[in-house]
């Protein structure tokens, strides 16, 4: 018996021979004892394989949205609270940073130009988060202003104070320093600047605490929205 | 499942309907798991391969363009089985010993508890299953795949051909070789092939 015969027998078992091929093989099977034995053994083998029991799947292979790479829909309102949390957190960090940086800068330059500095820092800080940069630059300019006029008259000092209190107009300040005429315009701006200069921390602690609380609230609402929706999806999934 | 239902479910699933796809998963998970189990010879690996197969089937569902969905799924699961075998080859987790203990490693299958079988019959059936699995494990992979699909899953030649992407003639010849080798291998377990089995086998044909 050769492999061609085995192939024929195998196909015959599956009913895959043409009628003429089948009858030719059947004729050979009735005379060829060896072929008949092989045929019987192959038939047994095939029968054994076919009656091998099918196992039940050990678990459920249903895909979860995560497995399928599908993001569950975001609950309504969630993006709003997420954005709000981010914004409030940003404001919070900027405020805390401002309160930390300004007094530090003030104490560092205090011996050089104390009056100018307090006001400079205060003026810049009162501008809020958006002007945090000018607020830190202002004190840096102050010492130069003070050194530039070592024998300064009261008017000179005033002009320096005004200059640093309004940082965005830094170039104007230099010009104002050079030409003492600018001092004449200073007095109207002085009183509010002087008042603010007294507070070393530009952002009130109350506001920072409020921001912190608001941030936590927004985060909590966002988290609750998200986890509620996740739980709903999961329970819908498990009950299917 | 009726063919019409299946077609509708497939096209919904192709549009991303996961529920529709999961209905198909429930219909085919036993078949995929059993195929993987017989190719890999290990239940845990087979479960992993089945899960991977369904995941990649869902992702690649748009690649299915008609024909036997069963064959398409079987192609997916044999591919994940081949990946699994390649991984196993790179990092062998079992010690390289002669597989004398082969028979004792498998857990008792569920049907061991079948009340219709006497304890002796159950034991015989378990041993026979081990013997068959042992012989399958020693077949070259391409023969194993074909015989598992044709004889264990009952696919016809055309379906097997489309699942392994080989011509019908190749399927015929691989199946014949696989059966010949299995016949020789199982003769080594002659004591496990009681008359009862043979009789049942012949009656089943």
Contacts between the chains, C-beta under 8 A, distances in Angstrom:
chain1	res1	chain2	res2	distance
A	3	B	173	8.0
A	3	B	176	7.3
A	3	B	177	7.7
A	6	B	176	4.9
A	6	B	177	7.7
A	6	B	179	7.8
A	6	B	180	5.4
A	7	B	172	6.1
A	7	B	173	5.7
A	7	B	176	4.3
A	9	B	176	7.5
A	10	B	172	7.1
A	10	B	175	5.7
A	10	B	176	3.8
A	10	B	179	5.5
A	11	B	172	5.6
A	11	B	176	7.4
A	14	B	150	7.5
A	14	B	156	7.9
A	14	B	157	7.1
A	14	B	175	7.9
A	16	B	157	6.2
A	16	B	172	7.1
A	41	B	183	5.0
A	41	B	187	7.9
A	42	B	179	5.4
A	42	B	180	7.3
A	42	B	183	6.0
A	43	B	201	7.5
A	43	B	202	7.2
A	43	B	205	6.4
A	44	B	183	7.7
A	44	B	193	7.6
A	44	B	198	5.9
A	44	B	201	5.4
A	44	B	202	7.5
A	45	B	179	5.4
A	45	B	182	5.2
A	45	B	183	4.4
A	45	B	186	6.2
A	46	B	151	5.8
A	46	B	179	6.2
A	46	B	205	8.0
A	47	B	198	7.9
A	47	B	200	7.5
A	47	B	201	2.9
A	47	B	202	6.6
A	47	B	204	5.5
A	47	B	205	5.9
A	48	B	128	7.3
A	48	B	132	6.6
A	48	B	186	6.8
A	48	B	193	7.3
A	48	B	197	6.7
A	48	B	201	5.9
A	49	B	132	6.8
A	49	B	147	6.9
A	49	B	151	3.9
A	49	B	152	5.9
A	49	B	182	7.1
A	50	B	151	5.7
A	50	B	152	7.5
A	50	B	154	7.3
A	50	B	201	7.9
A	50	B	204	6.6
A	51	B	197	8.0
A	51	B	200	6.5
A	51	B	201	6.6
A	51	B	204	6.1
A	52	B	129	6.3
A	52	B	132	5.9
A	52	B	152	6.0
A	53	B	109	7.3
A	53	B	111	5.1
A	53	B	125	7.5
A	53	B	129	7.3
A	54	B	30	6.2
A	54	B	31	7.9
A	54	B	34	5.2
A	55	B	30	7.5
A	55	B	33	6.8
A	55	B	34	5.8
A	55	B	37	6.3
A	55	B	109	6.1
A	55	B	110	6.6
A	55	B	111	7.8
A	56	B	30	6.1
A	56	B	110	6.2
A	57	B	29	4.4
A	57	B	30	5.1
A	57	B	32	8.0
A	57	B	33	4.4
A	57	B	47	7.8
A	57	B	50	7.1
A	58	B	33	7.2
A	58	B	43	6.5
A	58	B	47	5.6
A	59	B	47	6.7
A	60	B	26	7.7
A	60	B	29	7.3
A	61	B	25	5.5
A	61	B	29	4.6
A	61	B	32	7.5
A	61	B	33	7.5
A	61	B	47	8.0
A	61	B	50	5.5
A	61	B	51	5.4
A	61	B	54	5.2
A	62	B	22	4.3
A	62	B	25	5.1
A	62	B	26	6.9
A	63	B	18	6.3
A	63	B	21	6.7
A	63	B	22	6.3
A	63	B	25	6.8
A	63	B	54	6.0
A	63	B	55	6.3
A	63	B	58	5.9
A	65	B	18	6.2
A	67	B	51	7.8
A	67	B	55	5.5
A	68	B	18	5.4
A	68	B	21	7.5
A	68	B	55	7.2
A	68	B	58	5.3
A	68	B	59	7.8
A	69	B	59	6.8
A	70	B	16	7.2
A	70	B	18	6.3
A	240	B	19	7.9
A	240	B	22	7.8
